[in-house]
Each structure stands twice: as structure tokens, then as C-alpha cells.
Amino acid sequence: MKSVLTDGSTLYLSLRAHDVATLSDAELFGRLASHLPFALEPAQRAAWNYQIQHLRELARELPDAHAFMEFLIPRMGRRADLILLTNGIVFMIEYKLGASQFDRSSLNQVYGYGDTVATFVAPSSLR
């Protein structure tokens, strides 16, 4: 099973959906945390705990998917929380813990991530 692809410069975790069930929450969390260049903040801990549980739900519903957590968005210097690939579809997922609605800035953030990934990542993979 190939779960961590890089030194953390591009992404923290790459995982096939059917492999999610083989790892404990602590293992997934540890693999994410091992890439942090700074101390783990309580807010980040809470966010990852939530994201891991959601990833488990998504993996059950989409067993052929592939997940990338904390994916560096080229030219933006920001990380997408989760990118899920399944059946030729790319889902860009950004979590906003504590939010009760989708605000314009959050939607713009995800649209920007998607546009940048489509513009810079997909073409470069064809070279």
C-alpha cells in the first residue's frame, strides 16, 4: 500500500479508498502529522479528526476512489484539505469546521483551487 508519496512538499497523504479501512484513525492522523514543519495546533487536530471520519464515509461510498489529503495547490502556496478522484471526476473538498453555511469566500477558495489544479496540474502530468 502506497500511502505517503512525498516528503510533504506536494501532499501529506495519498491513499486508495479501499485502504482506508486497513488503517486506524491514529495511523492516519500520525501520517498527516508527521509532515508538519511546526507544532500541531488544537484546531488542526480537531480538523483532521473530523476529516478522517468523513474520509471513512466517502471511502465506503466510493470504494474505487483515491484520496489526497493536504495537497499543495501550485502557485497559490495553500493546501486543499482533500482531493478525491473517482471515475474520472475530481472532487475538491475544503472543510470549514464550525461553519453553519457556505459563504462566498469559502466557495471562491474552492473554485480557485479547482481552477488552478485544472490549469497547472493536469497539463503538467501530460508532459
C-alpha positions in Angstrom: 0.0 0.0 0.0 1.4 3.4 -1.0 0.1 6.0 1.4 2.7 8.8 1.8 4.1 9.8 -1.6 6.4 12.7 -0.9 8.4 14.5 1.8 5.3 16.7 2.4 6.2 19.3 -0.1 3.4 18.3 -2.5 0.9 16.4 -0.3 0.8 14.7 3.1 -1.2 11.6 2.3 -2.2 9.6 -0.8 -4.5 6.7 -0.2 -6.8 4.4 -2.1 -10.3 4.3 -0.7 -10.3 0.6 0.0 -7.1 1.0 2.0 -8.7 3.5 4.4 -10.3 0.7 6.4 -7.0 -1.0 6.9 -5.6 1.9 8.9 -6.6 3.1 12.3 -7.5 6.7 13.0 -4.3 7.1 14.9 -2.2 5.8 11.9 -3.9 8.2 9.5 -3.5 11.0 11.9 0.1 10.2 12.5 0.9 10.1 8.8 -0.6 13.5 8.4 1.1 15.0 11.5 4.5 13.6 10.5 4.7 16.2 7.7 4.0 19.3 9.8 7.0 21.6 9.9 5.6 23.1 13.2 3.8 22.1 16.3 0.4 20.6 15.9 -2.3 23.2 16.9 -5.5 22.0 18.6 -7.6 23.4 15.8 -5.6 21.4 13.2 -6.0 18.3 15.4 -9.8 18.8 15.5 -10.0 19.4 11.8 -8.0 16.3 10.9 -10.1 14.1 13.3 -13.2 15.3 11.5 -11.7 14.9 8.1 -10.6 11.3 8.8 -14.1 10.4 9.9 -15.5 11.9 6.7 -12.8 10.2 4.6 -14.0 6.9 6.1 -17.6 7.7 5.0 -16.5 8.6 1.5 -14.3 5.5 1.2 -17.3 3.3 2.0 -19.5 5.1 -0.6 -16.8 5.4 -3.3 -14.6 2.3 -2.9 -12.7 2.8 -6.2 -11.7 6.4 -5.3 -8.3 7.7 -4.5 -7.8 10.4 -1.8 -5.1 13.1 -1.4 -5.0 15.0 1.8 -3.3 18.3 2.3 -2.5 18.7 -1.3 -0.3 21.7 -2.2 -2.1 23.9 -4.8 0.5 25.1 -7.3 1.2 28.9 -7.5 -1.1 29.5 -4.5 1.0 28.2 -1.7 -2.1 26.8 0.0 -3.2 23.3 0.7 -6.5 21.7 -0.2 -7.9 19.6 2.7 -9.0 16.7 0.5 -9.0 15.9 -3.2 -10.9 12.8 -4.1 -10.6 11.2 -7.6 -13.2 8.7 -8.7 -14.5 7.6 -12.2 -12.7 10.5 -13.9 -14.2 13.1 -11.5 -12.2 15.3 -9.3 -13.8 16.4 -6.0 -12.1 19.3 -4.3 -13.1 19.3 -0.6 -12.3 22.1 1.8 -13.5 21.8 5.4 -14.7 24.8 7.4 -15.1 23.5 10.9 -17.7 25.4 12.9 -19.2 27.0 9.8 -23.0 26.7 9.6 -23.3 27.8 5.9 -21.3 28.2 2.7 -20.0 31.8 2.5 -18.8 33.4 -0.7 -15.2 33.5 0.3 -15.2 29.8 1.0 -16.8 29.0 -2.3 -14.3 31.3 -4.1 -11.4 29.5 -2.3 -12.5 26.1 -3.6 -13.3 27.4 -7.1 -9.8 28.9 -7.1 -8.2 25.6 -6.1 -10.1 23.7 -8.7 -9.2 26.2 -11.5 -5.6 26.2 -10.5 -5.4 22.5 -10.3 -7.1 22.1 -13.7 -4.8 24.7 -15.2 -1.4 23.7 -13.8 -1.6 20.1 -12.5 -3.4 18.3 -15.3 -1.4 19.7 -18.2 1.9 19.1 -16.5 1.0 15.5 -15.9 0.8 15.0 -19.7 4.4 16.2 -20.3 
